[in-house]
Amino acid sequence: MHDLVERLLKGEKRAAARLMSLVDDQDPRAAELMAEIHPHTGKAHIVGITGPPGSGKSTLVSKLALEYRNRGLKVGVVAVDPTSPFTGGALLGDRIRMSDVVLDPGVFIRSLSTRGALGGLSRATFDAAMILDAYGCDAVMIETVGAGQSEVDIVRVAHTTAVINIPGSGDDIQAIKAGILEIGDVFIVNKADRPGVERVVGELEAMLSLDEDWAHRDDPDVWRRPILVTIARDGEGIAEVVEAFEEHREFLDRTGTREAVEVSRFE
């Protein structure tokens, strides 16, 4: 076994960072290293967080990371949204808000490029999630902008996909145009202190009611997709979001659909 992989499996942060650099740089050695890592994955719950720019994804992700840590869980964050403060283009205020997460040794944050992926998620995103899984993270969140191919790709790597909307954005349900209604397992209406939140929730409920699964929502083998309201900046509704993620994880385990998600990554 390669030394880097051995160090990763022992929980060495520098080894995880080095491996992520190799996959992000498309290093020729990356494929062989990932083949060694793959048998040691499958424990982490991988959550995709997608939504339009300005929807507060990064603040939400940082608060979710804190909530996971409060539950004693080790968490990883992969940011593939170029507008994300995690990618280094943050205003000072963003960095101050996230300092509790950034400095926490139980949180691993990595930004990735999307180059060569035609607007979608790069192969490095898939590999980064696997690296953090093998590293020992209990939960891995992938933050991506809800546009283009990335919204489709996220389903192939995440067990649970959360779609974020905000009130007062012109087209209140931006998911209609983006076509990401179909891929959401959990819907979050963030910035709920703004006017119009009831309208957004109502529109989402109406759209979900048209879904064929909604008619069977009382069937224990059908996931009822929740609509949750948050004010991420103030931490309101964050615990409920983590609970929804955990409930979906338990649903996937109980119904055997978690394995189907994992197989689809390699098709």
N, C-alpha and C positions, 0 to 999 in steps of 0.2 A: 504493500500500500504506500502511496506517495506520502511524503512527510507532511505536506500541507493538509492532506485529507485527515491524517492521523491527528494533527493538531486541531483541526476543525471539530472532529468528533469528541475531543477533550474539552471543547467549549472555549477555545482560544479565539478571542475577538480579532486579533491581527491576521490570523489565518483566514477567517471568514472575509475580512476586508480584501486581502490579497486575492483570494479566489474570485471575488466579485469583480475586481479590476481585470482579471484575466478574461472572464466571460464578457465583460462590457467592451473590452478592447478586441474581442474576437481572436484571442490568442490561439494558435494552432493546438496548444496543449489542453485547451479547455474541455474539449469533447471527451478526452480520455479521463480527465479528472472528474467530470460530471458522471461518467459511467461508474467510477468508484464510489461516488457520493450517493447515487440513486438508491442502492439497497438500504441505506440508512435513513430514508425519508418515509413519510407517511404518518407522522405523529402530529405535526402542527395543523392547526385550523387556519386555512388561508382565506382571507377576506378581501374582496375587491371593493374599493371605494371610488365611485365614478360620479361625475356631475360637472356642470358647466363652470367655467372660470368665474370667480366671484361668489360661489355658493358656500364658501367657508370650509372646503374639504380639509385643508391643512390644519386649521384650528380644531375641526372635528376629530381628525386623526390623532392629534396630540392629546386631546382630552380622552379619547378612547384608550390611547396607550397608558395614560395615567390610571384609568379605571381598571385596565387589565393588571397593572402593577399593584394596585391596591388589593387585588384579589390574589396576589402572590404569583402571578404568571410572568413569564419571560416573553417579551414581544419584539418583533421585527417590523420595520417600516421600509417599504420600497417605493420611492417617489419617481414616477415616470411622467409627471405633468411638468412641462418646462416652466409653468408659471408658479409652481409650488415654492414656498419659502424654504422647503427642505433641500431644494436644488442649489441653494447658495445665492439666489437673487433676491433674498429677503430684505425688507426694510428692517431697521433696527427694532421697531416695535414687534415685528413678527418673531425676531430672534429672542427677544425678552420673554414673549409669551410662551415660547417653546423651550425655554432654558431648563425647566424642570425635567422635561423628557430627554433633551439632548445630553444632559449631564448624568442621567441615570444609567448605571452600569448594566441594568437589566433590560435596557432598550437599545436595539441596534437599528440605526437609521442609515439608509444608503439611497442616493439619487442615481438614476441611470439615464443614459441617452436613449433616444428612440431611433437612432440612425439606422438606415437600411431596412426599416420595417414598413415603409410605405404608409406612414401615419398610424400604424398599429403598434402593438407591443413588440419589442425586439425579443429575440431568443434569450437575451441576457435577463429579461424580466422573469421568464420561466425558471431559468437556472438560479437566479438570485433567491427566489422563493424556496427552491430546493436546498440551497446552501444554508439558508436561515433555519429551515426545517431540521437539517442534519446538525446544525450548530446547537440546537436544543430549544429553539423558540416554541412556546406553546401556541402563540397566535402570530400570524404574519399578515400585515395589512399592505395592500398594494394600492397606492393612490394614483389615479389616472384621470385625465380630462375626458369628459364624455363626448367625444367627437371622433368621426372617422372610424377606422377599423379597430381602434383600441377597445371600443365598447363591446365589440364582438369577441375579440381576443381574450378579454378578461375572464370570460366564462370558461375558457379552456384551462386556465390556471387556478382560478379561485373556487373554493367549495361554496362560498356564500358571496353574493354580489349585492352591495348596497348602492342604491341610486339616490342622489341628493337633488332636491329642488329647493327653491326659495320663492317666497311671495314677492310680488311687485317687480317681476323681471320682464315685463312686456308680455311675451308669451309665458304665462305663468307655469305651464307644464312644458318645460323645454324638452322633456323626454319624448314628446310627441314627434317633434322634428328629428331628434337624434335617433329615434327608433330603439331606445333602450328600455322601453317598458317591458319588453318580452324577457329581458335578461335579469331583471331585478328580483331578488329574493326578499329584500327588505327595502322599504321606501322611507326616506327621511326628508321631512320638510324642516330645513334649518332656517335660522334667523326668524324664529317664530314671534319675535317681538315686533315685527313689521306688520303693517296692515295687509289684509288679504290672505292671511294664513288659512282661514276657514275655506276660502274659495279653492285654494290649491289642494287641500285635503279632500274637499268634495269632488273636485275634478279627478283626482287620482282614484277615489273610491268608485266613481262612475266608470272610469276606464277599466279598472280591475273587475268590475261586475260584468263586463262584456267578455271577459276571459272564460274559456270553457271550464277551467279548473275551479272557478269561483262557485259554479253550481254544485260542486262536490266538496265544498270547503269543510263540511263536517266529517268527511271521510278521513280517518286517521292516517291514511296513506297519501293524502294530498296536502301539500304545504299551503297554509293560508298566509299569504304575503301581507305582513303588517305595514301600516303607515304610522310612523312615529314622528313626533314633533320635538324639535330641539332648539335651544339657544346655546350653541356650542361655546361661544365666548364666555358665558357664565356657568357652563357645566350643566345646564338644565337638560334633562332627558338623556344624558349620556349613559347612565347605568341601565336604563331601559333598552338602549340600543345594544349594549353588550349582552344583555339578557336575551334579546331577539337573536343575536348571532349564535349564542350558546344553544338556544332552542332549535335553531336550524341545523346546527352541527349534530345535535342529538337525533333530530328527524332523519338526517342523512345516514347516520349510523344505524338507526332502527330499521329503515326501509331498504338499506343496502345500496342506496344511490351514490354514496360517497365514492365507492370504487369506480362507478361509471364516470364520474368527474375526473378521477385520477387517470383512468385509461385514456380519456379523450385528449389529454395533454400530448400524448405520444403518437396520435394518429396522423 
